[in-house]
Amino acid sequence: MTAVRTASLPQVRRRRLATQRLSAAGLPRGGDVVRLLTAVQSQDAPLAAWSLAMRMPPGTTYAGLLAEQAAGGWVRTHVLRPTWHHVAPEDLRWMQHATGPRVESSLNGRRRGLGLDDDLILRAFRVLERVLAGPTPHTRRELRPHVEAAGLPTDVQRLAHLLIVAELRAFICSGPPRGAEHTYVLADETLPPAPLDSLDADDGRRELTRRFFVGHGPASERDLARWSTLTLTQIRAALRDLEGDLDHVEAGGHTLWFDPRMSSRTSRAPRALLLSTFDEVCLTYRDTGFPRRDPSASRARLVSEAGGGIVVVGDEDVGVWKRVVTAASVRVAVSGDTPLDTSDQDAIGDAAAAFAAFLERPLDLTFG
């Protein structure tokens, strides 16, 4: 490992943008982006698709990404944390083996509160195995009557929890999207065996650590802990094993790890970015992310409630945006934390136009 170096936080953020392909040449397929990032948080599935498209060549469309997903380009499931993520099909089993038990353990209190015991969960798995066997994926709405017929609870919270547990154990995963609905399939019936399936938990945690810093570096141990639910002890053990593969810099009082083989070359430089609240480049970094132009500006309402995210101009988080998509147009409303000048608005306009082109709809852009 090379000697410790120092870097400024702007240098760190520029490297991240290149590593994540937001300022470097786009990757050809959505699945390539998913593999670069290892897991892409995706509870807002349409905006998660936009996060993929931003890291791909111009002209990528939402319809094209849905077609790639439907053809098996990636799966959408609960992994790493009790929330949705896109992951490559070949990564599902080893990632769940490495992190699923800890995530499931974190839900034990919730499970007890819902009155779900091991016997009930086993009965639910038997129903899922019977109903999902075969080529036809099922939506949650279609699964509900089968679960109810077996005498199991089907209220929203209990059924959702049963399905999450089944996902965390790599028993089920997503099937092809059906319009706006998510579908489920049996993982072992749908996903072929993969080379890393046999990784034990320690090797899986080491691989997850390596992958995170490859696609998210420079980043800190605590960034990885939040992203993966691995403990700091587990992460530090993995970093010792990976000493020859990763490098690190000191920036802003933090030790930040990265893969030195990943290019940091900027080949395209968008002046502004419309980032989902859950985009990997803005959600991941607790202490070294984009600085806010006006840190004192109120954001009492979560930007996730707006159906959009943050607006980045240059190196700064300057405000929030939300979108409303109709059959006729996509309306994008931008609210700056401080007044946005003409240069800011022009840059944001370019980013909004790219978003509208992704959705293949005319743009209606407003600033407030």
Buried (B, 14 or more C-beta within 10 A) or exposed (E): EEEEEEBEBEBBBBBBBBBBBBBBBBBEBBBBBBBBBBBBBBBBBBBBBBBBBBBBEEEBBBEBBBBBBEEBBBBBBBBBBBEBBBBBBBBBBBBBBBBBEBBBEEBEEEBEEBEBEEEBBEBBBEBBBEBBEEEEBBBBEBBBEBBBEBEBBBEEEBBEBBBBBBBBBBBBBBBBBEEEEBBBBBBBEBBEEBEBBEBEBEBBBBBBBBBBBBBBBBBBBBBBBBBBBBEEEBBEBBBEBBEEBBBBBEBEEBBBBBBEEBEBEEEEEBBBBBBBBBBBBBBBBBEBBBEBBEEEBEEEEEBBEBBBBBBBBBEBBBBBBBBEBEEEBBBBBBBBBEEBEEEBBEBBBEBBEBBBBBBEBEBBBEBE
